[in-house]
Amino acid sequence: MNKSPKLWYSEFLGVGYRYHDVYMNVLLLFSDRSVAVKLWNRSIDGWADDQVKLMFIEDGGNYWFILFQEGSSILLKEDIGFIKCVPISNNYLKFKNRYELKVIIRFAIYSTSSRAKKNEDVSYDLRLLKKIKYAYGVEFLHYEDIPVDGTAYKAIGKVKNSA
């Protein structure tokens, strides 16, 4: 059953990658911990690992990050998917080339460091939230190759039309 989320959330800062675990991590970056925790608990926490769909759709010098649960679940408090248009970076290309079998999805808090001194350049802290979700269904596509009746095409259209 191919069911699209009712809501698409794009208000997170961006996407990060971590390569040092057994499986590579994909991080959704937030500036506010309480927002991230509430959003995780309302959505991703109830997803079944085998139904998590993660897509990277390249479109010129950017890619669309799309994360959602394919199918339905009685555990979901809200039917939310995540979408963001992000510039293609070396970290993304490294992730794409090294990806194998499954990915660990995590939320992370990205904020200015409290240790930064007034006269120094600003530094940033990255704090990973403890909860994880595995994604087995990872796809790398080009925008022109996605089906027009598919979830990804519809989600990108909604975001583009709301901007």
Secondary structure by P-SEA (a helix, b strand, c coil): cbbbbccccccccbbbbbccccbbbbbbccccaaaaaaaaaacccccccccbbbbbbbcccbbbbbbbbcccccccccbbbbbbbbcccaaaaaaaaacccbbbbbbbbbcccccccccccbbbbbbbccccccccbbbbbcccccccccaaaaaaaaaaaac
